[in-house]
Amino acid sequence: NAINLVKNKSLLKKATLYVTLEPCSHFGKTPPCSNLIIEHQIPNVIIGCQDDNEKVAGKGISKLKASGCNVIVGVLENECKQHHKRFFTFHNKKRPFIILKWAESADGFIAPLSKNDQKPVWISNKYSRQLVHKWRSEEQAILVGYNTVLEDNPSLTTRYCVGKNPIRIVLDKNEALSKDLNVFDIKAETILIKETAAVAICNKLQELNINSIIIEGGAKTIQLFIDAGLWDEARIFVGKAIFNEGINAPKFKGQMIFEEKIIDDTLRVYVNN
């Protein structure tokens, strides 16, 4: 698109092109980017990080250099790899980039033992919930387990922010959920998955070409992925409520990389290292 937007193409012969990821050298959904660069004789290309996908893996860089292009690789490399973390995870690990999200009470419970209504018991405040809806708009899909749908009747949309609704993935091995529940409305696509093991679920998500997903519950579903080591980030809100008893929050080990106060909530972000 950047090349196509240049009206006077003769200027490209004096240009420097900056890209976060190595230009591809193979035919996929579109022709190779490296061919377009060579065609327009762009003399300088600055690349953030190499694409280690086996279809590329330095071939684009070699092709550009062979054409006489001056290529510099590794500028802000770590930042570029972070930017493309979903892409790299999908192609290298053969699964989506997986974000775990939950809210827990100040005494470590994710939900009370019982409730009277078929709706969530909110632990986090409205500002935290709005942030979660922004996160949903940034990922391709959202996943919850059977019990979460049955007990909370969630919509799993981005109704508190402007953004595209994610694809709703629901674990329902027997397809027993009522189609009158909110997850089956027309606001977003919903896909039922019958698999029950984390690896099998990830394999199915890859078949569906889902490259990123946020898993929002419940505790059993989140723990399933933690125990299998199949997660990349955990985003946890700790609210001020005290339950005294309830369903325990998931147990995990990870490296905390971020902490922030959101009014009376505390948000902590961990990575699986």
C-alpha positions in Angstrom: 0.0 0.0 0.0 2.8 2.4 0.8 4.3 1.9 -2.7 0.9 2.2 -4.4 0.2 5.5 -2.6 3.3 7.1 -4.2 1.9 8.9 -7.3 5.3 9.7 -8.9 6.9 6.2 -9.0 10.2 7.6 -10.2 10.8 9.0 -6.7 11.0 5.4 -5.4 14.4 5.0 -7.1 15.8 7.5 -4.5 13.7 6.2 -1.5 14.4 4.3 1.7 11.8 1.8 2.7 11.3 1.0 6.4 9.5 -2.3 7.3 9.0 -4.0 10.7 9.1 -7.5 9.1 11.2 -9.1 6.3 9.5 -8.7 2.9 8.2 -12.1 1.7 9.6 -13.9 -1.3 6.9 -16.4 -1.9 3.4 -16.3 -3.5 0.6 -16.5 -0.9 -2.6 -14.5 -0.8 -0.6 -11.7 -2.6 2.5 -11.7 -4.8 5.9 -11.4 -3.0 6.6 -8.0 -1.5 10.3 -8.4 -2.4 9.4 -8.5 -6.1 7.5 -5.2 -5.8 10.5 -3.6 -4.1 12.9 -4.9 -6.8 10.5 -3.9 -9.6 10.5 -0.3 -8.4 14.2 -0.3 -7.8 14.0 1.0 -4.2 17.7 1.3 -3.3 17.5 1.1 0.5 15.4 -1.2 2.8 15.6 -1.0 6.6 14.1 -4.2 8.2 13.2 -4.5 11.8 13.3 -8.3 12.1 13.7 -11.4 10.0 10.7 -13.6 9.3 11.6 -17.0 10.5 8.6 -18.6 8.8 10.1 -21.5 6.8 8.6 -20.1 3.6 10.6 -16.9 4.1 13.4 -17.3 6.6 15.9 -14.8 5.1 15.0 -15.6 1.5 13.4 -12.1 1.1 16.5 -10.4 2.4 18.8 -12.5 0.1 16.6 -11.7 -2.9 16.8 -8.0 -2.2 20.6 -8.1 -1.7 21.0 -10.1 -4.9 19.2 -7.4 -6.8 21.7 -4.8 -5.6 19.5 -3.4 -2.8 21.2 -2.0 0.3 19.6 -3.9 3.2 19.9 -3.3 6.9 18.4 -5.8 9.3 17.8 -5.7 13.1 16.8 -2.1 13.7 14.6 -2.0 16.8 14.5 -5.8 16.5 12.9 -6.7 19.9 10.2 -4.0 19.5 9.4 -5.3 16.0 9.2 -8.9 17.3 6.8 -7.8 20.0 4.7 -6.0 17.4 4.4 -9.2 15.4 4.0 -11.6 18.4 0.7 -12.9 17.1 2.1 -13.6 13.6 5.2 -15.4 15.0 3.3 -17.5 17.5 0.8 -18.7 14.9 3.5 -19.6 12.3 6.1 -21.0 14.7 4.1 -22.6 17.4 1.2 -23.6 15.1 -1.4 -22.1 17.5 -2.9 -18.7 18.3 -1.3 -16.1 20.5 -3.2 -16.8 23.8 -4.1 -14.2 26.3 -5.7 -15.3 29.6 -7.9 -12.7 31.3 -9.7 -12.8 34.6 -10.7 -10.6 37.6 -10.2 -11.8 41.1 -11.3 -10.6 44.5 -8.8 -9.1 47.0 -8.8 -12.5 48.7 -8.1 -14.5 45.5 -11.5 -15.7 44.3 -12.7 -15.5 40.7 -16.4 -16.0 41.5 -18.7 -16.6 44.5 -19.8 -20.2 45.3 -23.3 -19.4 44.3 -25.5 -16.6 42.9 -29.2 -16.0 42.2 -29.1 -14.5 38.7 -27.8 -15.7 35.3 -25.3 -12.9 34.9 -21.8 -12.1 36.0 -20.9 -11.0 39.5 -18.6 -8.0 38.7 -15.3 -7.8 40.6 -13.6 -5.2 38.5 -14.9 -1.6 38.0 -16.5 -0.2 34.9 -13.3 1.4 33.6 -11.5 -2.0 33.8 -14.4 -3.6 31.9 -14.2 -0.9 29.2 -10.4 -1.7 28.8 -11.3 -5.4 28.4 -13.7 -4.6 25.6 -10.9 -2.6 23.9 -8.7 -5.8 24.2 -11.4 -7.9 22.7 -11.4 -5.6 19.6 -7.7 -6.2 19.2 -7.9 -10.0 19.1 -9.4 -12.2 16.4 -11.4 -14.4 18.8 -12.6 -14.8 22.4 -13.1 -18.1 24.1 -15.1 -19.2 27.1 -16.2 -22.6 28.6 -19.6 -24.2 28.7 -20.3 -23.3 32.4 -19.4 -19.6 31.9 -22.1 -19.3 29.1 -24.6 -21.2 31.1 -24.1 -19.3 34.4 -23.3 -15.8 33.2 -25.1 -15.6 29.7 -22.4 -13.3 28.4 -22.5 -11.4 25.1 -18.7 -11.4 24.6 -18.8 -8.3 22.4 -17.2 -4.9 22.3 -20.3 -3.0 23.4 -18.3 -0.7 25.8 -15.9 0.6 23.1 -15.7 1.2 19.4 -14.2 -1.8 17.7 -14.9 -5.0 15.8 -16.5 -7.9 17.8 -14.2 -10.9 18.1 -15.3 -14.4 16.9 -16.9 -16.1 19.8 -15.5 -19.6 20.6 -17.5 -21.7 23.0 -16.4 -25.0 24.4 -19.5 -27.3 24.2 -18.7 -30.9 23.6 -22.3 -32.0 23.5 -23.8 -28.9 21.7 -26.2 -28.7 24.7 -26.4 -24.9 25.1 -29.6 -23.2 24.3 -29.5 -21.1 21.1 -31.5 -18.4 23.0 -28.4 -17.5 24.9 -26.6 -14.2 24.1 -23.6 -15.8 22.5 -25.8 -17.0 19.7 -27.2 -13.6 18.7 -26.3 -12.0 15.4 -23.9 -9.4 16.8 -20.9 -11.7 16.1 -20.0 -15.0 14.7 -20.0 -17.9 17.2 -18.2 -21.3 16.7 -18.7 -24.3 19.0 -15.7 -26.5 19.7 -16.2 -30.0 21.0 -12.6 -30.7 21.9 -11.8 -30.8 25.6 -8.0 -30.9 25.8 -6.0 -27.7 25.4 -3.8 -29.1 22.7 -6.8 -30.3 20.7 -8.5 -26.9 21.1 -5.4 -25.1 19.9 -5.2 -27.5 16.9 -8.8 -26.7 16.0 -8.2 -22.9 16.4 -5.3 -23.2 14.0 -7.5 -25.0 11.5 -9.8 -22.1 11.7 -6.9 -19.7 11.0 -7.4 -17.9 14.3 -4.0 -16.2 15.1 -4.9 -14.6 18.4 -7.5 -15.3 21.2 -8.4 -14.0 24.6 -9.6 -16.6 27.0 -12.0 -15.1 29.6 -13.2 -18.0 31.6 -14.2 -19.7 33.6 -11.5 -20.8 36.1 -11.6 -24.4 34.9 -11.1 -23.4 31.3 -8.3 -21.0 32.0 -6.5 -23.5 34.3 -6.8 -26.1 31.4 -4.5 -23.9 29.3 -2.2 -23.0 32.1 -1.6 -26.6 33.0 -0.8 -27.4 29.4 1.6 -24.5 29.2 -0.4 -23.1 26.3 -0.6 -19.4 27.1 1.5 -16.3 26.3 0.1 -13.4 28.4 -2.1 -13.3 31.5 -4.0 -10.1 32.3 -5.4 -10.1 35.8 -7.5 -7.5 37.5 -7.6 -7.6 41.3 -10.6 -5.8 42.7 -11.4 -4.5 46.2 -14.2 -7.0 46.9 -13.7 -9.7 49.5 -15.7 -12.9 49.1 -14.3 -14.9 52.0 -15.2 -18.0 50.1 -15.7 -18.9 46.4 -14.1 -20.4 43.3 -10.4 -20.0 43.5 -8.6 -17.9 40.9 -6.3 -19.9 38.5 -2.9 -20.8 39.7 0.1 -20.1 37.5 3.7 -19.0 37.3 4.8 -16.2 35.1 6.9 -13.0 34.9 5.0 -9.8 35.7 5.9 -7.2 33.1 3.3 -4.5 33.9 1.3 -3.2 36.9 -1.2 -0.3 36.9 -3.9 1.1 39.2 -7.3 1.6 37.5 -9.2 3.6 40.2 -9.6 0.9 42.9 -8.6 -2.0 40.7 -5.0 -3.3 40.1 -4.1 -4.6 36.7 -1.1 -7.0 36.5 0.2 -8.4 33.2 2.3 -11.5 33.1 4.2 -13.4 30.3 4.8 -17.1 30.1 8.5 -17.4 30.3 
